[in-house]
Amino acid sequence: MNHKQRRILEAVYTTPTKPDILWNDIESLLSALGADISYGAGPRVRCFLNGVIAVFHRPHPERITNKGTVESVRKFLTRAGILLDQ
């Protein structure tokens, strides 16, 4: 994981939830953590990491992820065993 991805991981775990994280940065973070990412119909993005599956909706037409999706990513990472101190 590079420095930028580490900052994104910290931003995902920040409370209160940050409303200004770019979706491409979240996808980059998930890839760096070893997640298998596949794309479904429309904006659906399926992620599989450490035995945990999640489906997210890519924001469109804007690129910024809303708070609800950031919180969902945080829950997914927590269930997959990815903690901030790693």
OpenMM code with the backbone's topology and positions (N, CA, C; nanometers):
from openmm import Vec3, app, unit

residues = "MET ASN HIS LYS GLN ARG ARG ILE LEU GLU ALA VAL TYR THR THR PRO THR LYS PRO ASP ILE LEU TRP ASN ASP ILE GLU SER LEU LEU SER ALA LEU GLY ALA ASP ILE SER TYR GLY ALA GLY PRO ARG VAL ARG CYS PHE LEU ASN GLY VAL ILE ALA VAL PHE HIS ARG PRO HIS PRO GLU ARG ILE THR ASN LYS GLY THR VAL GLU SER VAL ARG LYS PHE LEU THR ARG ALA GLY ILE LEU LEU ASP GLN".split()
positions = [
    Vec3(0.0853, -0.1170, 0.0000),
    Vec3(0.0000, 0.0000, 0.0000),
    Vec3(0.0899, 0.1234, 0.0000),
    Vec3(0.0603, 0.2139, -0.0919),
    Vec3(0.1416, 0.3349, -0.0981),
    Vec3(0.0875, 0.4412, -0.0013),
    Vec3(0.1552, 0.5538, 0.0032),
    Vec3(0.1206, 0.6604, 0.0984),
    Vec3(-0.0214, 0.7140, 0.0741),
    Vec3(-0.0566, 0.7343, -0.0520),
    Vec3(-0.1898, 0.7875, -0.0824),
    Vec3(-0.2986, 0.6895, -0.0388),
    Vec3(-0.2776, 0.5609, -0.0641),
    Vec3(-0.3761, 0.4600, -0.0240),
    Vec3(-0.3872, 0.4533, 0.1283),
    Vec3(-0.2774, 0.4708, 0.1971),
    Vec3(-0.2802, 0.4742, 0.3436),
    Vec3(-0.3640, 0.5926, 0.3929),
    Vec3(-0.3498, 0.7079, 0.3274),
    Vec3(-0.4305, 0.8252, 0.3640),
    Vec3(-0.5789, 0.8001, 0.3395),
    Vec3(-0.6112, 0.7301, 0.2308),
    Vec3(-0.7511, 0.6989, 0.2015),
    Vec3(-0.8055, 0.6036, 0.3066),
    Vec3(-0.7259, 0.5035, 0.3481),
    Vec3(-0.7692, 0.4125, 0.4551),
    Vec3(-0.7973, 0.4916, 0.5827),
    Vec3(-0.7109, 0.5849, 0.6161),
    Vec3(-0.7330, 0.6692, 0.7340),
    Vec3(-0.8593, 0.7531, 0.7178),
    Vec3(-0.8833, 0.8038, 0.5973),
    Vec3(-1.0030, 0.8847, 0.5727),
    Vec3(-1.1306, 0.8005, 0.5859),
    Vec3(-1.1252, 0.6760, 0.5405),
    Vec3(-1.2425, 0.5877, 0.5511),
    Vec3(-1.2752, 0.5617, 0.6978),
    Vec3(-1.1738, 0.5482, 0.7815),
    Vec3(-1.1956, 0.5196, 0.9235),
    Vec3(-1.2151, 0.6448, 1.0089),
    Vec3(-1.2073, 0.7623, 0.9505),
    Vec3(-1.2266, 0.8866, 1.0247),
    Vec3(-1.3727, 0.9033, 1.0643),
    Vec3(-1.3945, 0.9444, 1.1882),
    Vec3(-1.5294, 0.9817, 1.2312),
    Vec3(-1.5230, 1.1251, 1.2808),
    Vec3(-1.6177, 1.2097, 1.2466),
    Vec3(-1.7331, 1.1797, 1.1629),
    Vec3(-1.6909, 1.1481, 1.0198),
    Vec3(-1.7775, 1.0759, 0.9516),
    Vec3(-1.7483, 1.0271, 0.8173),
    Vec3(-1.7207, 1.1421, 0.7211),
    Vec3(-1.6118, 1.1275, 0.6448),
    Vec3(-1.5747, 1.2308, 0.5474),
    Vec3(-1.6630, 1.2190, 0.4229),
    Vec3(-1.7123, 1.3307, 0.3723),
    Vec3(-1.7996, 1.3270, 0.2544),
    Vec3(-1.7269, 1.3546, 0.1223),
    Vec3(-1.5947, 1.3576, 0.1230),
    Vec3(-1.5230, 1.4045, 0.0037),
    Vec3(-1.4172, 1.3077, -0.0488),
    Vec3(-1.4417, 1.1771, -0.0364),
    Vec3(-1.3459, 1.0781, -0.0838),
    Vec3(-1.3838, 1.0374, -0.2264),
    Vec3(-1.2876, 1.0406, -0.3162),
    Vec3(-1.3135, 1.0021, -0.4543),
    Vec3(-1.3302, 0.8506, -0.4640),
    Vec3(-1.4274, 0.8065, -0.5446),
    Vec3(-1.4520, 0.6636, -0.5594),
    Vec3(-1.3302, 0.5923, -0.6176),
    Vec3(-1.2615, 0.6537, -0.7120),
    Vec3(-1.1427, 0.5908, -0.7713),
    Vec3(-1.0357, 0.5636, -0.6658),
    Vec3(-1.0247, 0.6511, -0.5674),
    Vec3(-0.9284, 0.6300, -0.4593),
    Vec3(-0.9692, 0.5114, -0.3725),
    Vec3(-1.0991, 0.4949, -0.3487),
    Vec3(-1.1467, 0.3805, -0.2707),
    Vec3(-1.1196, 0.2513, -0.3471),
    Vec3(-1.1464, 0.2506, -0.4776),
    Vec3(-1.1178, 0.1308, -0.5582),
    Vec3(-0.9686, 0.0989, -0.5557),
    Vec3(-0.8843, 0.1988, -0.5648),
    Vec3(-0.7401, 0.1787, -0.5591),
    Vec3(-0.6992, 0.1175, -0.4254),
    Vec3(-0.7576, 0.1670, -0.3171),
    Vec3(-0.7304, 0.1133, -0.1839),
    Vec3(-0.7715, -0.0328, -0.1756),
    Vec3(-0.8928, -0.0648, -0.2218),
    Vec3(-0.9417, -0.2023, -0.2165),
    Vec3(-0.8504, -0.2951, -0.2963),
    Vec3(-0.8073, -0.2514, -0.4115),
    Vec3(-0.7153, -0.3325, -0.4932),
    Vec3(-0.5831, -0.3543, -0.4206),
    Vec3(-0.5302, -0.2499, -0.3593),
    Vec3(-0.4033, -0.2607, -0.2872),
    Vec3(-0.4141, -0.3560, -0.1690),
    Vec3(-0.5326, -0.3662, -0.1106),
    Vec3(-0.5537, -0.4570, 0.0019),
    Vec3(-0.5753, -0.6012, -0.0434),
    Vec3(-0.5852, -0.6206, -0.1753),
    Vec3(-0.5993, -0.7554, -0.2286),
    Vec3(-0.7406, -0.7966, -0.2630),
    Vec3(-0.8319, -0.7019, -0.2681),
    Vec3(-0.9715, -0.7345, -0.2996),
    Vec3(-0.9863, -0.7698, -0.4467),
    Vec3(-1.0710, -0.8692, -0.4730),
    Vec3(-1.1117, -0.8983, -0.6101),
    Vec3(-1.2291, -0.8065, -0.6408),
    Vec3(-1.2170, -0.7290, -0.7456),
    Vec3(-1.3209, -0.6328, -0.7824),
    Vec3(-1.3762, -0.6720, -0.9178),
    Vec3(-1.5096, -0.6808, -0.9244),
    Vec3(-1.5744, -0.7065, -1.0532),
    Vec3(-1.6879, -0.6067, -1.0684),
    Vec3(-1.7228, -0.5824, -1.1936),
    Vec3(-1.8222, -0.4804, -1.2230),
    Vec3(-1.9482, -0.5473, -1.2749),
    Vec3(-2.0607, -0.5095, -1.2172),
    Vec3(-2.1887, -0.5632, -1.2585),
    Vec3(-2.2612, -0.4655, -1.3480),
    Vec3(-2.3909, -0.4877, -1.3574),
    Vec3(-2.4736, -0.4008, -1.4412),
    Vec3(-2.4777, -0.2602, -1.3832),
    Vec3(-2.4690, -0.1632, -1.4695),
    Vec3(-2.4765, -0.0236, -1.4260),
    Vec3(-2.3631, 0.0121, -1.3329),
    Vec3(-2.3951, 0.0757, -1.2212),
    Vec3(-2.2903, 0.1246, -1.1314),
    Vec3(-2.2457, 0.0234, -1.0261),
    Vec3(-2.2909, -0.1009, -1.0330),
    Vec3(-2.2577, -0.1984, -0.9290),
    Vec3(-2.1120, -0.2419, -0.9355),
    Vec3(-2.0513, -0.2460, -0.8171),
    Vec3(-1.9138, -0.2914, -0.8034),
    Vec3(-1.9130, -0.3979, -0.6941),
    Vec3(-1.8704, -0.5193, -0.7296),
    Vec3(-1.8639, -0.6288, -0.6327),
    Vec3(-1.7208, -0.6422, -0.5838),
    Vec3(-1.7074, -0.6566, -0.4517),
    Vec3(-1.5752, -0.6713, -0.3916),
    Vec3(-1.5727, -0.7962, -0.3057),
    Vec3(-1.4638, -0.8710, -0.3161),
    Vec3(-1.4438, -0.9913, -0.2364),
    Vec3(-1.3070, -0.9797, -0.1712),
    Vec3(-1.3050, -0.9826, -0.0370),
    Vec3(-1.1799, -0.9668, 0.0367),
    Vec3(-1.1848, -1.0513, 0.1632),
    Vec3(-1.0886, -1.1408, 0.1783),
    Vec3(-1.0767, -1.2251, 0.2978),
    Vec3(-1.2073, -1.2984, 0.3307),
    Vec3(-1.2753, -1.3480, 0.2289),
    Vec3(-1.3981, -1.4241, 0.2492),
    Vec3(-1.5231, -1.3406, 0.2670),
    Vec3(-1.5115, -1.2104, 0.2573),
    Vec3(-1.6257, -1.1199, 0.2748),
    Vec3(-1.6615, -1.0595, 0.1390),
    Vec3(-1.7906, -1.0570, 0.1099),
    Vec3(-1.8396, -1.0022, -0.0165),
    Vec3(-1.9225, -0.8782, 0.0123),
    Vec3(-1.9072, -0.7773, -0.0720),
    Vec3(-1.9887, -0.6559, -0.0623),
    Vec3(-2.0174, -0.6045, -0.2022),
    Vec3(-2.1304, -0.5390, -0.2160),
    Vec3(-2.1666, -0.4749, -0.3423),
    Vec3(-2.1871, -0.3271, -0.3135),
    Vec3(-2.1186, -0.2445, -0.3894),
    Vec3(-2.1288, -0.1001, -0.3755),
    Vec3(-2.1809, -0.0420, -0.5057),
    Vec3(-2.2318, 0.0789, -0.4977),
    Vec3(-2.2737, 0.1510, -0.6178),
    Vec3(-2.1769, 0.2656, -0.6409),
    Vec3(-2.1144, 0.2625, -0.7577),
    Vec3(-2.0220, 0.3679, -0.7974),
    Vec3(-2.1013, 0.4976, -0.8131),
    Vec3(-2.0519, 0.6078, -0.7577),
    Vec3(-2.1253, 0.7338, -0.7734),
    Vec3(-2.1214, 0.7817, -0.9184),
    Vec3(-2.2316, 0.8351, -0.9626),
    Vec3(-2.2375, 0.8891, -1.0985),
    Vec3(-2.3444, 0.9954, -1.1038),
    Vec3(-2.3342, 1.1003, -1.1740),
    Vec3(-2.2217, 1.1349, -1.2602),
    Vec3(-2.1041, 1.1937, -1.1832),
    Vec3(-2.1235, 1.2270, -1.0558),
    Vec3(-2.0130, 1.2836, -0.9790),
    Vec3(-1.9133, 1.1734, -0.9430),
    Vec3(-1.7959, 1.2116, -0.8971),
    Vec3(-1.6911, 1.1156, -0.8643),
    Vec3(-1.6732, 1.0992, -0.7143),
    Vec3(-1.7392, 1.1840, -0.6358),
    Vec3(-1.7204, 1.1830, -0.4915),
    Vec3(-1.8193, 1.0871, -0.4257),
    Vec3(-1.7689, 1.0062, -0.3348),
    Vec3(-1.8479, 0.9061, -0.2652),
    Vec3(-1.9249, 0.9705, -0.1506),
    Vec3(-2.0522, 0.9324, -0.1362),
    Vec3(-2.1312, 0.9906, -0.0273),
    Vec3(-2.0986, 0.9225, 0.1056),
    Vec3(-2.1445, 0.9826, 0.2145),
    Vec3(-2.1121, 0.9330, 0.3484),
    Vec3(-2.1618, 0.7908, 0.3705),
    Vec3(-2.2798, 0.7592, 0.3195),
    Vec3(-2.3345, 0.6257, 0.3380),
    Vec3(-2.2477, 0.5180, 0.2760),
    Vec3(-2.1958, 0.5445, 0.1577),
    Vec3(-2.1085, 0.4475, 0.0916),
    Vec3(-1.9752, 0.4358, 0.1643),
    Vec3(-1.9222, 0.5472, 0.2117),
    Vec3(-1.7967, 0.5424, 0.2886),
    Vec3(-1.8167, 0.4583, 0.4137),
    Vec3(-1.9299, 0.4747, 0.4812),
    Vec3(-1.9579, 0.3939, 0.6002),
    Vec3(-1.9720, 0.2466, 0.5644),
    Vec3(-2.0309, 0.2161, 0.4489),
    Vec3(-2.0425, 0.0776, 0.4035),
    Vec3(-1.9050, 0.0179, 0.3738),
    Vec3(-1.8183, 0.0965, 0.3137),
    Vec3(-1.6819, 0.0505, 0.2868),
    Vec3(-1.6105, 0.0235, 0.4190),
    Vec3(-1.6273, 0.1115, 0.5162),
    Vec3(-1.5666, 0.0923, 0.6486),
    Vec3(-1.6140, -0.0386, 0.7116),
    Vec3(-1.7448, -0.0653, 0.7067),
    Vec3(-1.7989, -0.1902, 0.7626),
    Vec3(-1.7437, -0.3118, 0.6887),
    Vec3(-1.7352, -0.3024, 0.5563),
    Vec3(-1.6800, -0.4113, 0.4757),
    Vec3(-1.5361, -0.4398, 0.5155),
    Vec3(-1.4547, -0.3358, 0.5261),
    Vec3(-1.3146, -0.3545, 0.5625),
    Vec3(-1.3006, -0.4124, 0.7033),
    Vec3(-1.3850, -0.3678, 0.7947),
    Vec3(-1.3802, -0.4182, 0.9317),
    Vec3(-1.4159, -0.5671, 0.9339),
    Vec3(-1.5226, -0.6048, 0.8617),
    Vec3(-1.5611, -0.7461, 0.8556),
    Vec3(-1.4524, -0.8307, 0.7897),
    Vec3(-1.3793, -0.7713, 0.6962),
    Vec3(-1.2721, -0.8432, 0.6259),
    Vec3(-1.1428, -0.8456, 0.7067),
    Vec3(-1.1429, -0.7846, 0.8243),
    Vec3(-1.0253, -0.7882, 0.9115),
    Vec3(-0.9217, -0.6810, 0.8837),
    Vec3(-0.9598, -0.5791, 0.8078),
    Vec3(-0.8681, -0.4690, 0.7781),
    Vec3(-0.8941, -0.3582, 0.8798),
    Vec3(-0.7950, -0.3341, 0.9623),
    Vec3(-0.8078, -0.2308, 1.0647),
    Vec3(-0.7119, -0.1180, 1.0335),
    Vec3(-0.7351, -0.0055, 1.0931),
    Vec3(-0.6548, 0.1133, 1.0659),
    Vec3(-0.5088, 0.0945, 1.1066),
    Vec3(-0.4813, 0.0157, 1.2076),
    Vec3(-0.3445, 0.0010, 1.2568),
    Vec3(-0.2594, -0.0958, 1.1752),
    Vec3(-0.3106, -0.1436, 1.0607),
    Vec3(-0.2320, -0.2369, 0.9786),
    Vec3(-0.1398, -0.1627, 0.8852),
] * unit.nanometer
topology = app.Topology()
chain = topology.addChain("A")
for resn in residues:
    res = topology.addResidue(resn, chain)
    for name in ("N", "CA", "C"):
        topology.addAtom(name, app.Element.getBySymbol(name[0]), res)
